[in-house]
C-alpha cells in the first residue's frame, strides 16, 4: 500500500490576488477554476508533480457563514492554518522574487538548527509560507 499527497486547501481573502502570487511569484500552474454559490475554488499545480495541487478559496467557500467569518479573522491576522511548507532547488532566487513582490518577509534564507536552509513570508492574505532548499 502507498499513500501520496494530493491537494492542500489554502484560505485566502482575495482569490485573484492569491492566484497572482502563487502563479506569478511561486511558479504554480493553473489546473482548475470552479465557481459555485458566489464562491470560487482555484487549483494550482506544481510543475513536474502531476496531481499535487494547492486549492485557493475564500473563507466562506464550503463553510457556514459563522465558520467563514471566524476563519477570515484568523487568516487576516496571520493566525490561520499553516505554515504551508514548500521546497525549491534555488532558495535564493525564489526569495529574491518573493521579496520583490511586496509580501511581508518574516525571515531571510538561513540555516536552521533542525536541518534545512529556509525562508519565511506571508502570502497576500497573511498565510505563513516557509520555503526550504532542496538538498
C-alpha angles and dihedrals in degrees: 000000000000134000129204138186114255114170140354122205117220118188114218133177094220115033094191093052090047092051089054092051100043094041104035101032104029095032102236119153129232114254107161141356118196128179126193134159092351094309132105135210116194120188119205122187134210115245109250094013105090114200098018112111145168111223115209119200140154119260094258096051107120094349138098116265091251093050091046091051092048093048091047090055091050094048093045092057094043096253098108126117116306160009094232108208123206132174131217138184091228112038095172094054092046091047091052090052093046095046092049090052091072099244121141108274112208101176134011117223111293141154111262123216089233092058122268130091105231149151134215136213142149123254117232090276095050100258113150111245124187123188123192133195115256110236 
